[in-house]
C-alpha cells in the first residue's frame, strides 16, 4: 500500500504521520512539502512535480497542503495555484490511474469551514450551504465540488473534510486570521501577556490536532460516507477556553474584522458526522487537556516528527 501525504511539514500533517504506521503498518509513505525537510521537497503549484509524485500508483492520499486564508487574500495568484490548481491536477492524475485500470485511490481532502463565510447567531446544521467571503474558502469549495463529481463518475474515491479551527498551531504561525485561537495556549503555557484581537465572548469552532488526525484517519478507512463532511467541533467562547486554561494574562482588544470572520460562529449541529464515527473534543476542559498534551509531545521531540 502506497500512501501520499502533502503538506508533510504542517502541524496537522505531522500528527497524522505519527499515527499512520499504527493504522497502516505495511504502508509505504510518500511525504512531500514545499519547505526543506525529511521528505520530497517540491512545489505543488508545479504540475510537473505532481506528475512525479503520481508516476507510481497510489492507494491513499491525504491532501493537506494549502496557502492559509489571510495570506491567500494577499497573494491571490499564488493562492490559486496552491489552493485550487494543485488539488485539481492531483485529482486528475489520480483519476487517470483509475481509468488506466489501476486501483481507484482514496483521497482525503482537507477543506475548511471557511466555505461557509459569516454565519448568523442561530445554530447551523452540517448541511448549511456554502457562501465563502474569502478566496481561501471559495477555492476549498470549488475543489470539493470537483472531487465530488469525479467520485460520482467512479474515477476517484474522495472525501472532503471541512476542518474547524485546529489548535494549537506553532507559536507565531503567520497567514492565519484565526491565529489567536492558538496563541492563547502558548501565552498560558509561558504565563506571558497576550492581547487577543477578539472580545472574551467571541465564539469559535475548536478542535485539537490529535482529534483532527484521528478524523483524517477515520475518513481514510470508513465507507458509505458522503463526499463532503462538516466535522463536529466544540463550540465555545474565548472566555470558556481561557478559563479552562487557567490563563491570567490574556487581555482583549477586539478587531471588528477578525471577530466578524472568526469569532461569531454559532452552535454547530453535526449529528450525521458523529453517527458516522467522527470525533470532537467534548468540552473546553477536554480540548485544553488534549492540546497541552500535544504541545508537550512536540516539546519532547523538537527536531522532527518523522
C-alpha positions as CSV (number, residue, x, y, z in Angstrom):
1,X,0.0,0.0,0.0
2,X,1.3,3.4,-1.0
3,X,0.2,6.5,0.9
4,X,0.9,10.1,-0.1
5,X,0.7,13.0,2.4
6,X,1.1,16.5,1.0
7,X,2.0,19.4,3.3
8,X,4.0,17.0,5.4
9,X,5.7,19.8,7.3
10,X,2.5,21.2,8.5
11,X,1.4,20.8,12.1
12,X,-1.7,18.7,11.3
13,X,0.2,16.5,8.9
14,X,2.9,15.7,11.4
15,X,0.3,14.5,13.9
16,X,-1.2,12.4,11.1
17,X,2.2,11.0,10.1
18,X,2.9,9.9,13.7
19,X,-0.4,7.9,13.6
20,X,0.0,6.4,10.1
21,X,2.3,3.4,11.0
22,X,-0.1,2.1,13.5
23,X,-3.1,2.5,11.2
24,X,-1.3,1.1,8.1
25,X,1.7,-0.9,9.4
26,X,2.9,-2.1,6.0
27,X,2.3,1.1,4.0
28,X,5.0,2.9,2.0
29,X,4.7,6.6,3.0
30,X,5.4,9.2,0.3
31,X,5.7,12.6,2.1
32,X,6.1,16.0,0.4
33,X,6.2,19.6,1.4
34,X,7.4,22.8,-0.1
35,X,9.8,23.6,2.8
36,X,13.0,21.6,3.1
37,X,12.8,18.6,5.4
38,X,13.0,14.8,5.6
39,X,10.5,14.4,2.7
40,X,10.4,15.1,-1.1
41,X,10.7,18.8,-1.4
42,X,8.7,20.5,-4.2
43,X,6.1,23.0,-5.2
44,X,2.6,21.5,-5.7
45,X,1.9,24.6,-7.8
46,X,4.1,23.0,-10.4
47,X,2.1,20.4,-12.3
48,X,5.3,18.6,-13.2
49,X,6.0,17.9,-9.6
50,X,2.6,16.4,-9.1
51,X,3.2,14.2,-12.1
52,X,6.4,12.9,-10.5
53,X,4.6,12.1,-7.2
54,X,1.9,10.2,-9.1
55,X,4.1,8.3,-11.5
56,X,3.7,5.1,-9.4
57,X,0.2,4.0,-8.4
58,X,-1.1,5.4,-5.1
59,X,-3.7,3.7,-2.8
60,X,-4.4,6.6,-0.4
61,X,-3.7,10.3,-0.5
62,X,-4.1,12.9,2.3
63,X,-4.0,16.3,0.6
64,X,-3.3,18.8,3.4
65,X,-1.1,21.4,1.7
66,X,-2.6,24.8,1.3
67,X,-1.9,28.5,1.5
68,X,-3.8,29.8,4.6
69,X,-6.6,32.3,4.4
70,X,-5.1,35.7,5.2
71,X,-2.0,35.0,3.2
72,X,-4.2,33.8,0.3
73,X,-6.0,37.1,0.3
74,X,-2.7,39.0,0.0
75,X,-1.3,36.7,-2.8
76,X,-4.2,35.7,-5.0
77,X,-2.2,34.3,-7.9
78,X,-0.2,32.1,-5.6
79,X,-3.3,31.1,-3.7
80,X,-5.0,29.9,-6.9
81,X,-2.0,27.8,-7.9
82,X,-1.7,26.1,-4.5
83,X,-5.3,26.0,-3.2
84,X,-7.1,25.3,-6.5
85,X,-4.9,24.3,-9.4
86,X,-2.8,21.9,-7.4
87,X,-5.6,19.8,-5.9
88,X,-7.5,19.7,-9.2
89,X,-4.4,18.5,-11.1
90,X,-3.7,16.0,-8.3
91,X,-7.2,14.7,-8.6
92,X,-6.9,14.4,-12.4
93,X,-3.8,12.3,-12.0
94,X,-5.4,10.0,-9.5
95,X,-8.5,9.7,-11.8
96,X,-6.2,8.8,-14.7
97,X,-4.8,5.9,-12.6
98,X,-8.3,4.6,-12.2
99,X,-9.2,5.0,-15.9
100,X,-6.0,3.1,-16.8
101,X,-7.3,0.1,-15.0
102,X,-5.4,0.6,-11.7
103,X,-6.7,0.8,-8.2
104,X,-9.2,3.6,-7.5
105,X,-7.4,5.7,-4.9
106,X,-8.9,7.1,-1.8
107,X,-8.4,10.9,-1.5
108,X,-8.9,12.7,1.8
109,X,-9.0,16.4,1.2
110,X,-8.6,18.9,4.0
111,X,-11.3,21.5,3.3
112,X,-12.4,24.2,5.7
113,X,-15.3,25.8,7.5
114,X,-14.2,28.9,5.6
115,X,-16.5,27.7,2.8
116,X,-19.4,29.0,4.9
117,X,-18.5,32.6,5.3
118,X,-20.0,34.6,8.2
119,X,-22.9,33.0,9.9
120,X,-25.8,34.3,12.0
121,X,-26.4,33.6,15.6
122,X,-28.8,30.7,15.3
123,X,-27.5,27.1,15.3
124,X,-26.4,25.8,11.9
125,X,-26.5,22.3,10.6
126,X,-23.7,20.3,8.9
127,X,-25.7,20.8,5.7
128,X,-25.6,24.6,5.8
129,X,-25.0,26.0,2.2
130,X,-21.6,27.4,1.5
131,X,-21.2,31.2,0.9
132,X,-17.5,32.0,1.2
133,X,-16.3,35.5,1.6
134,X,-12.6,34.8,1.3
135,X,-10.7,33.4,-1.7
136,X,-9.4,30.6,0.6
137,X,-13.0,29.4,1.3
138,X,-14.0,29.8,-2.4
139,X,-11.1,27.7,-3.5
140,X,-11.8,25.0,-1.0
141,X,-15.5,24.8,-2.1
142,X,-14.6,24.6,-5.8
143,X,-12.2,21.7,-5.0
144,X,-15.0,20.0,-3.0
145,X,-17.3,20.2,-6.0
146,X,-14.7,18.8,-8.4
147,X,-13.8,15.9,-6.2
148,X,-17.4,15.0,-5.6
149,X,-18.0,14.9,-9.3
150,X,-15.0,12.7,-10.0
151,X,-16.3,10.4,-7.3
152,X,-19.8,10.4,-8.8
153,X,-18.2,9.3,-12.1
154,X,-16.3,6.5,-10.5
155,X,-12.9,7.9,-11.3
156,X,-12.0,8.7,-7.7
157,X,-12.9,7.8,-4.2
158,X,-12.7,11.2,-2.5
159,X,-14.0,12.7,0.7
160,X,-13.6,16.4,1.7
161,X,-13.5,17.2,5.4
162,X,-14.4,20.7,6.5
163,X,-12.0,21.4,9.3
164,X,-12.7,23.9,12.1
165,X,-10.1,25.9,13.9
166,X,-7.3,23.4,14.7
167,X,-5.2,24.2,17.8
168,X,-2.6,24.9,18.8
169,X,-0.7,25.9,15.7
170,X,3.0,26.7,16.2
171,X,3.6,29.9,18.1
172,X,3.8,32.9,15.8
173,X,2.5,31.0,12.7
174,X,1.7,33.5,10.0
175,X,-1.1,33.8,7.5
176,X,-4.0,32.6,9.7
177,X,-6.6,35.1,10.7
178,X,-7.6,32.7,13.4
179,X,-4.1,32.6,14.9
180,X,-5.5,34.0,18.2
181,X,-7.1,30.6,18.9
182,X,-3.6,29.0,19.2
183,X,-1.8,32.0,20.7
184,X,-3.8,31.9,23.9
185,X,-2.5,28.4,24.5
186,X,1.2,29.5,24.1
187,X,0.6,32.5,26.3
188,X,-0.9,30.4,29.0
189,X,1.9,27.8,29.0
190,X,4.5,30.6,29.3
191,X,2.5,32.8,31.6
192,X,3.0,35.8,29.4
193,X,0.8,38.6,28.3
194,X,-1.2,38.2,25.1
195,X,-3.7,40.7,23.7
196,X,-6.4,38.8,21.9
197,X,-8.0,40.5,18.8
198,X,-11.4,39.5,19.9
199,X,-13.6,40.0,22.9
200,X,-13.9,37.3,25.5
201,X,-17.5,36.5,24.3
202,X,-16.3,35.7,20.8
203,X,-17.2,32.2,19.8
204,X,-15.4,29.7,17.5
205,X,-15.4,26.1,16.5
206,X,-12.4,24.3,18.0
207,X,-10.6,21.0,17.5
208,X,-7.4,19.7,18.9
209,X,-4.7,18.5,16.5
210,X,-4.9,14.9,17.7
211,X,-8.6,14.8,17.3
212,X,-8.2,16.2,13.8
213,X,-5.6,13.5,12.9
214,X,-8.0,10.8,14.2
215,X,-10.8,12.2,12.0
216,X,-8.5,12.2,8.9
217,X,-7.6,8.5,9.6
218,X,-11.3,7.6,10.0
219,X,-12.1,9.3,6.7
220,X,-9.5,7.1,5.0
221,X,-11.0,3.9,6.1
222,X,-14.7,4.4,6.8
223,X,-17.1,3.7,3.9
224,X,-20.6,4.8,3.0
225,X,-19.7,8.4,3.8
226,X,-20.9,11.4,1.9
227,X,-18.5,13.2,-0.4
228,X,-18.3,16.2,2.0
229,X,-18.4,16.1,5.8
230,X,-18.5,19.1,8.1
231,X,-16.7,17.8,11.2
232,X,-18.3,18.0,14.6
233,X,-16.5,20.7,16.6
234,X,-16.5,22.2,20.0
235,X,-18.5,25.4,20.1
236,X,-17.0,27.6,22.8
237,X,-16.2,31.2,23.6
238,X,-12.8,32.5,24.1
239,X,-13.7,33.1,27.8
240,X,-14.6,29.4,28.2
241,X,-11.2,28.2,26.8
242,X,-9.2,30.8,28.6
243,X,-10.9,29.8,31.9
244,X,-10.2,26.1,31.2
245,X,-6.6,27.1,30.6
246,X,-6.3,29.0,33.8
247,X,-4.7,31.8,31.8
248,X,-4.5,35.1,33.8
249,X,-2.5,37.3,31.3
250,X,-5.0,37.5,28.4
251,X,-6.3,40.9,27.6
252,X,-8.8,41.9,25.0
253,X,-8.6,44.4,22.1
254,X,-11.4,43.4,19.6
255,X,-10.7,43.8,15.9
256,X,-14.1,44.0,14.2
257,X,-12.9,42.4,11.0
258,X,-11.2,39.5,12.9
259,X,-14.1,39.0,15.2
260,X,-16.7,39.0,12.3
261,X,-14.8,36.4,10.3
262,X,-13.5,34.2,13.1
263,X,-15.3,35.0,16.3
264,X,-19.0,34.9,15.7
265,X,-19.6,31.3,15.0
266,X,-23.0,29.9,16.2
267,X,-23.5,26.4,17.7
268,X,-22.9,23.6,15.1
269,X,-25.2,20.7,14.9
270,X,-23.5,17.7,13.3
271,X,-25.4,14.5,14.3
272,X,-24.7,12.7,11.0
273,X,-20.9,13.2,11.3
274,X,-21.0,12.0,14.8
275,X,-23.1,9.0,13.9
276,X,-20.6,8.2,11.1
277,X,-17.8,7.9,13.7
278,X,-16.2,11.3,13.5
279,X,-14.9,12.8,16.8
280,X,-14.9,16.0,18.7
281,X,-13.3,17.5,21.8
282,X,-16.4,17.4,24.0
283,X,-15.8,20.3,26.4
284,X,-13.3,23.2,26.8
285,X,-11.6,21.2,29.6
286,X,-11.2,18.2,27.3
287,X,-9.9,20.4,24.5
288,X,-7.3,22.1,26.7
289,X,-6.1,18.8,28.1
290,X,-5.6,17.4,24.7
291,X,-3.9,20.5,23.3
292,X,-1.5,20.7,26.2
293,X,-0.7,17.0,25.8
294,X,0.0,17.6,22.1
295,X,2.3,20.6,22.9
296,X,4.2,18.5,25.5
297,X,4.7,15.8,22.9
298,X,6.1,18.3,20.4
299,X,8.5,19.7,23.0
300,X,9.8,16.1,23.7
301,X,10.7,15.7,20.0
302,X,11.6,19.1,18.7
303,X,13.8,18.1,15.8
304,X,11.3,16.2,13.7
305,X,8.2,14.1,13.9
306,X,9.3,11.9,11.0
